[in-house]
Amino acid sequence: MKIEKIKNFNQVILAIVGVLSIILLIVFIIVSLIESGIFDRRNYRTVNSNSLISDEKAETLNQESLRKQIVSYQSPLLLDTLNAIYIIPVSVTTLNKAEETEFALEEEVFGLLDTHRSFEKGYYQKQYFEGQYTNLIVYQPVANKTILLFNERIMLNEMQAYYFKDDILLVFYTSEKDTNKDGLIDLRDDRNLCIYSLKSGKMRKITDSINSVKNYQFIENSRDLLIEFSLNQYKDVKFNSYDKPSKVMKYEFETEKLSEIVPAEIQQQMQKLIQHI
């Protein structure tokens, strides 16, 4: 009897251990999938669903009278209540299989709009729009005007509207070329900074022609900006830390002049101190 009880007890223990092992295995698989980004729906949208294919791929498709991406217009965003001025973000839908260009396709795209408001000095309000777009349209229904902001292939994101007393400035990053050679034009490529004035209708593209814009901020009580650039000369160099070397420049809004804020002699002095020369 005792031997039979011990045998039954061992079988129960083995069954419990087996069930626990299966549960742990399932949990491990789920965690691995989440960490790999498969279940990250937002990441899938912005990186895969709404990136432009590279110029080279687009040209190849054009030569074959095929297309793989369809233009789509997002819900209008009211920026200027007084003058009834809207911005219509433009995005793309990527087909699983390229189609002939003479056929039209209606495809639902993900709604990527999300707005947040905050307050800082210099401007009395700012509004952030989450999403990655291929163009912007300014729409003024009262004046019956529709303006396309770009006549080139670009991707833009991190759009913010800054409300000053006499103007509203749209500020966002743009990428124009497949600089990392992954077959897509998206915000993992080199970035410029763009500023669009709703009052004047003027677009400003800020770039030093070499490096990629990393970050920016308005100088207190001013429309001038401090802009951080990642140094592309170190693009292919591996570093112990995540951040690559960068520099900070000042953009003067009125003169549209971009200048170094750290003089060359101070840069040399700092490098000598670091190298202990």
N, C-alpha and C positions, 0 to 999 in steps of 0.2 A: 504493500500500500504506500509506504513511504517513498519507494523508488518511483511509483507512478505519479505521486504528488509532485516530486522533484522534477520529473520529466515534464509534467504539465506546466509547472512554474517556469521552467527554462524556455518552453515554447512561447509562453505569454511574454516573457522578457524579450525574446528574439523578435516577436511580432511588433512589440512597442519600439524597439530599436530600429527595425526596418521602416516603420511608418515615420519615425522622427528623421531618419536619414533621407527619405524621399521628400519630406517637407523642407528640410534644410537645402536639398539640391534644387528644389523649385524656387526657393527664396534667393539662392545664389544666382540662378539663371535670370530671374527678374531684375535683380540689382545690376547684374552685368549688362543687360539690355538697356536699362535706364541710363547707366553711366556712358554707354556707347552712343547715346543720343537717339536711339530708335524710337523711344516713346516720347521724345521731346518734340511735341507737335509744333510749337512756336519756332524752334530752331529749324525744323524741316521746311516750314513756310518761307522763312526769310532767306535761308541759304540756298535751298533747292528750287522752290516753287517760283520765286520772284527774283531771279538773277537773269541777266542778259547772257546769251551765248556769245562767245568771242567773235570778233570781226571775221576771223578766218573761217570759222564754222558757218557763220551767216552767209558769207560769200559762196562757200561750197554749196549750200542749200539753194541759194539764188540761181546759181548756174544750172541746177537741176530743176528749176521752177517749183521748188518745194519751200515750205515754211514749217517751223516747229514751235514758234511762239506767237500768241495772239494778244493784241492790245486789249486792255480792259480798264474801265473808268470807275473809280471809287466814289463813295458818297461825298457830295460837296461839303466843304468845311467853311462855315461863316467866320470870317476874320474881322471884318469891319462892319459893325451893326449899323452905324450912322449912314454909311455910303452903300450898304448892301453889296459888299465885295466878298466873293467866295473863292476858295481854292479847290480845284478838282484834281486829286492825285491820280496819276496814271500808272498802272502796273501791267504785268504780263502774266499770261497763263502758258505754261510749257506743256506741249503735247507729248504723250508717250511715244507716238509715232508721227513722223513728219507727214504733212498732207500737201496736196497740190494747191497752188496759190489761188486758183480761180474759185475755190470753194470757201464759203464763209462758215465760221463755227461759233456757236454760242457756248461759253463755258463759264461756270460759276467759279469765282475766285474767292479766296479767304478775305474776310473783312479784317484789315490790319489796323484800323484806326482806334486810337486810345488817347484821350487828352488829359493833361494834368496842368494845374495852374500853380504858380508861385509868385512871390514878390521880392524884388531887390531894388537897390538904389540905381539911379540913372534912367531906368525905365520903370514904369509903375506896375507892369504886369508882364508875365511871359506865359506862353502856352506851348506844351510839348505834344508832338504828334508821332505816335509810334507807327512804324511801317517802313518798307523799302519800296521805292517807286522808280519808274523809268522816265517820268516827266511830270510837270505841273501845268495846270491850266488856270488862268485867272478869269473868273466869270463875273460880269457885272450885269445882272438882269435888267436893272432900271435903265442903264445906258445902252443895253443890248450889245455888249462888247464881250468877246471871247478871245483871250490871248494865250498862245502856246509859249512857254518860257524858254524851251530849248529846241534847237533845230539840229541836234546831234544825238548820237547814241550814248546815253549815260545811265548810271544808277545813282540814286540819292536816298539818304535816310537821315535819321536823327534831326528831323525838321522842327525848329522852334520859331514861334512868332514872338517878337519883342515889341511891346507897346510903349512907344515914346509919346510925348505930348502932341507932336505934330506929324507923326509918321508911324507906320507899322513895318518892321523889318523882319523878313523871313530869312532865317539862317539855317544852312544845312550842309552836309558833306556830299561830294559827288566823286564818282570814279568813272573814268572814260576809257581806259585800256585794261586789257588782261595782263597786268604786270607780273602776276605770280604764275602765269602760264598754266592755269588749271582748267582752261577751256571756258571760263565764265568771267563776266564783268560784274563784280559785286564789291561790297565795301571791305573785302579782305585785300583788294588791290590798292594801289596808291590813291590817296584821297586829296581833293582840293576842298577849299571852303568857299561857299557862295553866299552872297547877301543880296536879297531882292527887296527894293523899296516899293511898297504899294502906292506911295504918294507920287513918286517920280516915274515909276515903271522901269527903273534902271537896275540891271543885273551886274553885280561885281563878282568876279572870280579871283580868289586870293590864292596865289601859289608862288613859290620861289623857283619854280621850273625844274627842281631837282628832287626835293624831299617830299614826303607825305605828311599831310596835316594830321596831327594826333589829337589835339584838344584846343579849346579857345575859351576866353572869358572877356567880357566887357570891362574896361577900366572904369572904376567908380565914377559916377556922375559924368559919363562921357559915352560917345559912340565909337571911340577908338578901342581896338582889341589887342590883347596879348595872345599870341598864337604859338602853340608848341608843335614843332616839326620832328618827326623821326628821321634820323640821318640815314639815307639810302645807301651811302657808301659802306655801311655795315650790315646791309640786308642779308648777305650770305655768310656772315660771321656768327658763330655760336657763342652765346654768353651764359655765364652761370646763373644770372638772374633773368626774369621774364622780359624786362624792359630793355629795349635797344637804346643806344646813346641818342640824345635829342638836344634840340636848341629851342630858345624862345625868342620870337621876334615881335615887334610892335607894328600894328597896322593903323595908320592915321586915316580916319574916315573921310575927312574933307579933301585931303590931298591925294588919297589912295596910295600912299607911300608905305612900303614895307621895309623895315630897317631892323638891324641888330640892336638889342638892348644891352648886351654885354660887350664892351669894347674889346678889340683884339688883344690889347696888352693885358687886360685882366684875364682873358681866356688862357693866354700863354702862361701867366703867373699861376693860375689855378692848376694847369696841367703839370707845371714844374713842381708845385707843392705836392701833388698826388704822387708823382714819380720820385719825389725826394731828391731832386737834382740841385 
